[in-house]
Amino acid sequence: MGSKLVGCGSAVPKLMVSNDDLAKIVDTSDEWISVRTGIRNRRVLTGDETLSGLAMEAAKGALHMAQVDPDDVDLLIMCTSTPDDRFGCGARVQRDLGCKNAWAFDTTAACSGFVVGLITATRFIKGGGFQNILVIGADALSRCVDWTDRGTCILFGDAAGAVLVQACNGDEDGFLGFDVNSDGNGQKHLNAVAKEDGADALLNSNGAPLFPPKKSSFSFIQMNGKEVFRFAVRCVPQSIESALEEAGLSTSSIDWLLLHQANQRIIDAVASRLQIPGEKVISNLANYGNTSAASIPLALDEAVRSGKVKAGDTIAAAGFGAGLTWGSVIMRW
Ligand code: ACO
C-alpha cells in the first residue's frame, strides 16, 4: 500500500512581532537579526488563541483541499513540543475537528517533529487499515523562550501546518524515500530541560515526614547557536542524500528543497552543499521565524497555494533540531 499527499493547510496567530519590536525589549537590531538569520517578523500567540486552535484551522484547510470529510479520518498525529496540555493536545484537536472515527496521539521530536510524523503516517498506511491520516506540525516556542535573551528570543515564532496523507496503490506512491536520525550526545547544545525543585515533605498520618515530592517545570530554551548551525549544515545534506538513495533519485531530480525554516544561512549552506540552485529552494522564514514542527507544512502550504509547487513535483523535505534529531523525506506533491 502506498501513500500520497492530498491536502495541506496552515494557520498563524494574529499578532506580528517585527525585529524593530524586539529591539525595544532586548539589545538587538533589525539589521543584526536579518543579516544573521534572514528573519524579519514572527507571529506570537496572544489572548485567547491556543495552539490547538491553530492546529485545528490548519487541519481544516488540509481536509478542505483534499475534499475529505472529518468522519473519514482514521488517525491524527499531532507533532509538537509545546502542547496546550502537558499530556498532549492531539485528542482535543481530533474532537474539535469532529473526526469522530479517528484516534489521535502526540509526538515530540522538536523541529524534526513534522518529518517524523509524516514518516510515521506512511508506515501506518503501509501496515494496512488506514485510509486518511492527518499529520499536524504545530508549535508555540514563544511559550518557552526567555524574552530577555537576545540570543534565542529573536529566532522563534508560533504557527501550525497540516497535511492529509491518503492510502493509494503502490504505483501511485508519493513517498519515495526517507531517512531519520537522532544523537542524544548533542542534547547539550539545544534543550529546554525539566527543572525539579524540591518541595516540603509530605507528612504521614502521624505527622512524620514521608517524602519530598518533586515539583517540575521546564527551563527556557538553552542553545549553543554555533554548534546547532554546524550540526545542521553537516547532517542535513547527508540525510537528504540517504533519502534520495533510497528513492533511487539524485539531487537533479528535486524540484523543491524544503528545509525546516531555522535560519536562511543554514538553508543556503545546505542547498549549496547539495548543489541545488536558489530558485528551487522554498523559504518563508522572513515572515514567520523558526516555527519548529510547523515550519515545513506552513511553507509547503504557502508554496502550494501560491502555485509554486505543482502536482507531480518532487520535494526533498528535511527537519532538524533538538534531541538532536534530524530526518528527510522525498515526496511527490
Ligand atoms: N542582537 C545583537 N547581537 C547579538 C544577538 C542579537 N539578537 N544575539 C547575539 N548577539 C551578539 C553576541 O552577544 C555576540 O557578541 P560578542 O561578540 O560581543 O560576544 C555576537 O553577537 C555574536 O554572537 P554569536 O552567538 O556568536 O552569533 P552567531 O553568528 O553564531 O549567530 C545565531 C547566532 C543567529 C543564533 C546562529 O548561531 C544560528 O542561527 N544558529 C543556529 C540556531 C538555530 O537554528 N537554532 C534552532 C534550531 S531548531 C530547533 O530545534 C529549535
Residues whose N, C-alpha, C, O or C-beta is under 5 A from the ligand:
A	BS01	ACO	D27 T28 S29 W32 R36 T37 A110 C111 R150 G151 I154 G225 K226 V228 F229 A262 N263 F320 G321 A322
